[in-house]
């Protein structure tokens, strides 16, 4: 891997970020890409998220804090980070590292082997890799979301909502300016856009463990179902 940018959307993550940043920086020391950066996108946090990142940046020049006014949503934060990233490959990962950072090697290997621009982590390709499951209601809601997503959008992926995705930079710079969804359905939209642009994606089984402290409210989850129809309507045009 020539160079890697890691984008972390963060909303009120002062407690989880220190351990996650330590793990990421330790892994980067071992992986030693030609260039690396860690972009933490503060999505209007009300706690000390920004201060935590700024403290790391003092001793780790590869760590950058990105900020803007207000809480705009995870999709907005990811888009902002992707468009600021400078690496030849850009990984989006959740602040809790529910997928271990080392799993990016699987995504990169799959993308290189198949010659594709996008590789997405998946909990559904091999469920034996899920070390700690979500509560049953959330897990089965996610499976139902995937069934509906496939029916509405025509995408064939088994898990679009795992927050661990790798984009070749040239692909990211084409996809993310076209993204309209700022909420949690942005993952689906980005894959729809990639397909419309002729950019192929591969789905890769990754390790995953549920980490308590989800930021997804019930109302946001329900909105994601409705967003599927908005995405279909937008991109049919």
N, C-alpha and C positions, 0 to 999 in steps of 0.2 A: 504494500500500500504506500503510494508516494507521499500523500499527506492526508490528514484527517481533521475535520472539524466536528466537535461534539456539541450539539444544541440541547439544552436542558430548559424546558419551560418550567417556571417556578411561580407558585402563588402560595405565600405563607409557608415557606419551606425552611425556616431557620433551624429547626431541629434535625431535619433529615439531611440537609445539604453538607454539613461538615464531614460526616462519615462517607457520603457518596462521593464528594470531591476527593477525599483521601484515596478511596478505592480507584477512582478514575486516574488520578495522577500517578499512583503506584503502577497501574497497568500500563500507562503511557511510557513510563520509564523502562519497562520490560519490552514492550512492543517496538518502541523507538521508530515511529514513522518519521519520514524526512522532515515533516512539519506537522505540528499539532496545535490545536487551540480548543479551549472549552468555553463556550458561550452560554452563560446563564441569563435567561430572559426573564426579568422580573415583571410579572403581569399584575402590577398594581398591588403588591403585597402590603399588608397592614402591620406586619411584624418586622423583624430585623433581617429579613432575607438579603436585602441589598448590602447591609453592613457586613454580613458574613462573607459575601462574595468579594467585596472590596478588601477585606482583611486578607483573604487568600491571594488576591491579585498583587498585594504588596510584595509577596515572596515568590509568587508563581506568575511570571509575565504571560504565560499561555492562557491564564484565566481572565476572561473579560465579562463585565457586567453590561447588559443591555437593558435600558429602561425606556418607558414612555408613560404618558399620563393615563391613569385609570386602569381598571380591570377589564380587559378587552376579550378575554377568553383564551383557552388553550390553543385553539386553531390560529388565532391572531399571533400569539407568542411564537409558535413554531414557525409560521410564515416569516415573521420578523427576523428570527434567528437564521433561518435558511438563507435569506437574501443578504444577510450580513456576513455569512461564513466565507472563508477564503480557501478552504482545503479542496483538494480534488475529489474527495469523498466526504459526505456529510451525514453523520449519524444523529438521529433524533432519539433521545432516551428520556424516560421519566426520572424525576428527581429521587424517587425511592429506589432506583435500580432494581426493580422487581425482576428484570432480566439482567443477569450479571454482565458487566461491561465486556468481559472477555468473549462473550458470545458474538461480538461484532466480527470476529474472525470467520465464523461460519457464514455470515451474510456476505462478507467480501469474497470468500472462496466460491460460494454459489453464484454470485454475480459474475465473477471472472470466468468460471467454468462454462456458464451458459451465455456469456456475452451480453448481459442485460444491464440496464441502467438503474434498476431499483430492486432491492431485496428487503423483504419484510419478515420480521420475526413472527412466529405463529405458535400459539398454545394448542392448536387443534390438530396439527399434522401428526404430532406424537404426544398424546396427553400424558404418557408416562413421565415426561420431562417436567410436568407441573408438580413442584415439590410441596407447595402449600396452596390449596384451592381457596377460591373465594367462597363466601357464604352461598348456600345452594340457590337461593332466590336470584342473586346477582349472576351466578354462573349460568343458570338456565335462561335468564333474561337475555344474556349475551348470546347464547346459542339461537334463541328465537330471533334476535336482531340480525344475526348472520343469515338465517333462512330468508327473512324479509328482504335484507339487503341484496341477496343474490337474485331474488325474484324481481325486485324493482330496478336494479341497475344493470343486471346482466353480468356483473363481476363473478368470477368463479372461486375467489379466495375463501378459505374456510375460517380465517380470523383476521379481520381488518383492524381490530381495535387494540391489539398488543402495541404498546407504546415504544417499539424498538424497530426503527426502520432506517435503512441506509440508501442514500441517493448519490449517484454520480453528480458532480457539481453542475455539469452542463444540463443535465436533466432537471435538477432542482431549480435552476434559473429559468427554465421554461415552464415548469409546473406551477410553482408557488405564486407567481404574479397573477395567475388565473383563478386562484382559490378564492371563493367568496364566503365560505363557512368559517366563522370565527369560533364556533363552539366545538363540542366533542365529536361531531360528525365529519370533521375536516379530513380525517384519514380516508374515509370512503371517497370523498370528492377528489382528493389528490390522486387516488388510483384510477378513478374515472377519467380524470384529465390526462394522466399518463397514457391510458389506453387510446384516448382520442388523438393524442400526439404521436402514436405509434411507438411509444416507449414501453418495452416489455418489462415485466416484474416477475420475480420468483418468490415463492413463499417457503420459508425455511423454519424447520422445527428448532425451537430454542428452549433453554431452561427458563423456568419462571416460577416465582413464588409470590403469593398474595402478601402485601404489606398493608397493615391496618392504617387507616387515616385517609381513605379515599376522599377526593375533592368533588366527586360527582354527586350532585343532589338528584333526588327523584325527578324533579321537574326538568332538569337538564337531560336526564336519561330519556324521559318521555319525548322531549323535543327532538332528540336524535332520530327517533322513529319517523317523525313528521319531516325532518330534514331530508330523508332519503328521497321523498317525492319532489322536494325542491331541487335537489341535485339532479335528478332525472330531467326535470323540466328545463333547468338552466342549461344543461349540456346537450340536450336535444337541439337547442338553438345554436 
